[in-house]
Amino acid sequence: MANQVYVVHPERQPHIGRVKDMAAGAVLIAAIAAGCVGIMIFLPKLIS
């Protein structure tokens, strides 16, 4: 993502880092949610 932004705007822009951090946070939240769904689906089958 950063490489595409740097091609369009080669000068340093501080808000780009903030946007990248927000995207990384969104990916982290999605991964945690996917893990919770996986646990809810498979835990009852593993227990029984």
C-alpha positions as CSV (number, residue, x, y, z in Angstrom):
1,M,0.0,0.0,0.0
2,A,2.8,2.4,0.9
3,N,4.6,1.8,-2.4
4,Q,1.5,2.8,-4.4
5,V,1.1,6.0,-2.4
6,Y,4.8,6.9,-2.8
7,V,4.5,6.5,-6.6
8,V,1.7,9.0,-6.6
9,H,3.1,11.3,-4.0
10,P,6.9,10.8,-3.6
11,E,7.3,13.5,-0.9
12,R,7.0,12.5,2.8
13,Q,3.4,12.8,4.1
14,P,2.8,12.1,7.8
15,H,-0.8,11.1,7.4
16,I,0.2,8.1,5.2
17,G,1.7,6.4,8.2
18,R,-1.5,7.0,10.2
19,V,-3.6,5.5,7.4
20,K,-1.3,2.4,7.3
21,D,-1.5,2.0,11.1
22,M,-5.3,2.2,10.9
23,A,-5.3,-0.5,8.1
24,A,-3.1,-2.7,10.2
25,G,-5.5,-2.3,13.1
26,A,-8.4,-3.2,11.0
27,V,-6.6,-6.4,9.8
28,L,-5.8,-7.3,13.5
29,I,-9.5,-6.8,14.5
30,A,-10.6,-9.0,11.5
31,A,-8.1,-11.7,12.5
32,I,-9.3,-11.7,16.1
33,A,-13.0,-11.9,15.0
34,A,-12.2,-14.8,12.7
35,G,-10.4,-16.6,15.5
36,C,-13.5,-16.1,17.8
37,V,-15.8,-17.4,15.1
38,G,-13.6,-20.4,14.6
39,I,-13.6,-21.1,18.3
40,M,-17.4,-20.8,18.5
41,I,-17.8,-23.3,15.6
42,F,-15.2,-25.9,16.4
43,L,-14.9,-25.9,20.2
44,P,-18.2,-27.7,20.8
45,K,-17.1,-30.4,18.3
46,L,-13.7,-30.8,20.0
47,I,-15.2,-31.0,23.5
48,S,-17.7,-33.8,22.6
